[in-house]
Amino acid sequence: MFTLALTPDSVTGCILADPSMTRPVTVTVTNDKAVLLTLGGIHYDLTRVAPNVYAEGYWVKIEANLASTPKRLTLRNDDGSCKWVATAG
């Protein structure tokens, strides 16, 4: 389980999206795909881009790095001005 937090280097306006982004999420891996699921029922399909690393997104870029210690989930908008990060043991 990951709980995202807005990074301090994000622009001020990003706080408007914070309530939607900071809900707990899970990442479930099956074969070479992963699914990010929010507690609200929204899911995003992720594609494997490296061993145990999954990513996807157009306007919202999502990367789940399950190979790192601790595991890391990053979401950012397309220009990188808004970024949320979470880690899990």
C-alpha positions as CSV (number, residue, x, y, z in Angstrom):
1,M,0.0,0.0,0.0
2,F,1.3,3.4,-0.9
3,T,0.0,6.8,0.3
4,L,1.2,9.6,-2.0
5,A,2.4,13.0,-0.7
6,L,2.9,16.2,-2.7
7,T,6.6,17.0,-3.1
8,P,7.8,20.4,-1.8
9,D,9.2,21.4,-5.2
10,S,5.8,21.2,-6.8
11,V,4.1,24.5,-7.8
12,T,1.6,26.0,-5.5
13,G,-1.5,25.2,-7.6
14,C,-0.8,21.5,-7.3
15,I,-2.4,21.5,-3.8
16,L,-5.8,21.7,-5.6
17,A,-5.4,18.1,-6.8
18,D,-3.9,16.8,-3.5
19,P,-7.2,15.4,-2.0
20,S,-7.6,13.1,-5.0
21,M,-3.9,12.1,-5.2
22,T,-3.2,11.4,-1.5
23,R,-5.7,8.5,-1.1
24,P,-4.0,5.1,-0.4
25,V,-3.3,3.1,-3.5
26,T,-2.2,-0.5,-4.2
27,V,-0.1,-1.8,-7.1
28,T,-0.7,-5.4,-8.1
29,V,1.5,-7.2,-10.5
30,T,0.4,-10.1,-12.8
31,N,2.8,-11.4,-15.4
32,D,4.4,-8.4,-17.2
33,K,1.6,-5.9,-16.2
34,A,0.7,-4.0,-13.1
35,V,-2.5,-2.3,-12.0
36,L,-2.6,0.8,-9.7
37,L,-5.9,0.8,-7.8
38,T,-7.1,3.7,-5.6
39,L,-9.4,3.1,-2.6
40,G,-12.0,5.0,-4.7
41,G,-12.0,2.3,-7.3
42,I,-10.1,4.1,-10.0
43,H,-7.5,1.9,-11.7
44,Y,-4.6,2.5,-14.1
45,D,-3.0,-0.3,-16.2
46,L,0.8,-0.1,-16.1
47,T,3.3,-1.7,-18.5
48,R,6.6,-3.2,-17.5
49,V,9.4,-0.9,-18.6
50,A,12.3,-2.7,-16.7
51,P,12.6,-5.6,-14.4
52,N,10.0,-4.9,-11.6
53,V,9.4,-1.3,-12.8
54,Y,6.0,-0.4,-14.3
55,A,4.9,2.9,-15.9
56,E,2.2,4.5,-18.0
57,G,0.4,7.7,-18.5
58,Y,-0.1,10.7,-20.8
59,W,-1.2,13.7,-18.8
60,V,-0.4,11.9,-15.5
61,K,2.8,10.0,-15.6
62,I,2.9,7.0,-13.2
63,E,5.9,4.9,-12.3
64,A,5.9,2.1,-9.8
65,N,9.5,1.0,-9.0
66,L,9.0,-2.2,-7.1
67,A,12.7,-3.1,-7.6
68,S,14.0,-0.3,-5.4
69,T,14.3,-0.5,-1.6
70,P,12.0,0.8,-0.4
71,K,9.5,0.4,-3.2
72,R,8.6,3.7,-4.8
73,L,5.5,5.1,-6.5
74,T,5.7,8.4,-8.4
75,L,3.0,10.4,-10.1
76,R,3.6,13.6,-11.9
77,N,1.8,15.8,-14.5
78,D,3.2,16.0,-18.0
79,D,5.4,19.0,-17.4
80,G,6.7,17.8,-14.0
81,S,5.5,20.9,-12.1
82,C,3.2,18.7,-9.9
83,K,4.7,15.6,-8.3
84,W,3.5,13.1,-5.7
85,V,5.8,10.4,-4.2
86,A,5.3,7.4,-1.9
87,T,7.4,4.6,-0.6
88,A,6.4,1.2,0.9
89,G,8.4,-1.4,2.7
